[in-house]
Amino acid sequence: MNRRVTIKDVAEAAGVGVATVSRVLSGGSASPQTRERVLAVAAQLDYRPSALGRNLRQRRTGGMGLLVPDLTDTFYGQLSEGVLACARSAGEPVVIGSTGGDPEQEADLIGMLLEQSVDRLIAVPSGDAETWAPALRAGMTVVFADRLPSEGTHEDDDTAALAVHDLMLLDGLPPAPRGRPLDVPSVVADDRAGIRTAVRYLRGLGHRRIAFLGGPGHDRRAAAFREAVGTPVDDDLVVFATGSRDSAYAAASSLFLSRPDLTAVVAGGNVLGEAAVLAARELDLRVPRDVSLVMYDDVPWAELCSPPLTVVAQPGRDMGYRAAELVMRSGGRRPRDVVLPTELIVRGSCGPRRP
């Protein structure tokens, strides 16, 4: 795959400085000979200026974007319905994109939305703060839903953020400061209360070896779980999968096989809950006789399971609606963060610990 041509490549081929290329491409002053040479080289190299850079200089015309990790996930479908309902009532068009939980793909979609003059964005973030800082510097109004960007920066997933950072530098634009927290409003569920309630419920049934099965974006839920079970925490009972269903199933199966002494599981999302149900069935573990299960997210199929699943319900549609309301309140002071309540719905997937 060919490397994308940068403004630095154009400058070197034309024998001028980066600032001169930027000035020519943005319509600034330059001698006729220099302008002709720069434009000819840019055309020959098929250089396309950074969308982030152009949008810092241009006034966008409006529109709303929505980025979620997985459009097939029932919870994100509910969240999307809420966004669309609010946008429809305001006559706002919405551009929807799926990031696949990939920070690099997320960065590409952010650039595409800027290119399409979308100036307001609701996102369930997959990347960290560095992925999002350039969009904010470009003037985009952002509201996070369901979760916040991770605070840390990892070498494996920071490629996209570094690429955008470098493009802004090459286009003669000041890059966003690295490592600073983002001042972005959010609409999230009360994960801490939801997980704490689930653990207390299982503890009340006599369970002591309780596992947590998490995925991308579940850092807050995992932290709440650790807090709820108290010290010392058995780290082998806190397991993470990647965003795919195959990974969730593999993590659940490995957990059951490696820790036959566990008696209960808290699944951090509906994909993980589905994986736990399937893995238990494959391993002939009976729910709740052999293992009790609580799933974070109430989705329609949870009631159809045998037995029906006990869940921590979070209001996905309301979350999307409130996020859309916030993102449309552009201008003025920063909107306050919204924390929505969760509810433990007890069904048949939990039972008393057996000796």
Secondary structure by P-SEA (a helix, b strand, c coil): ccccccaaaaaaaacccaaaaaaaaacccccaaaaaaaaaaaaaacccccaaaaaaacccccbbbbbccccccaaaaaaaaaaaaaaaaabbbbbbbbccccaaaaaaaaaaaaaacccbbbbcccccccccaaaaaabbbbbbcccccccccccccaaaaaaaaaaaaaacccccccccccbbbbbbcaaaaaaaaaaaaaaaacccbbbbbccccaaaaaaaaaaaaccccccccbbbbcccaaaaaaaaaaaaaacccccbbbbccaaaaaaaaaaaaaacccccccbbbbbccccccccccccccccccccaaaaaaaaaaaaaccccccccbbbbbbbbbbccccccccc
